[in-house]
């Protein structure tokens, strides 16, 4: 597992429209660009926020990733994120 690789992939999804497009079109190609385990790659493809959060992805980056799309999409995605991580407790912010 590489927290750095997860954070880097999520950061790229926040900042780069072409990364988001690649994830949508060819998810296997997108995740292959990062040193992710198969479980981490699958979690990014599936937007499995609970797994990513519990595996150590930075919660600020996860929150930023949920902020993509229209206002309605953001609201729905952020509600999904909050519900997924609510019972996992406070995150480890260390790097």
Order of alpha helices (4+ residues) and beta strands (2+ residues): alpha-alpha-alpha-alpha-alpha-alpha-alpha
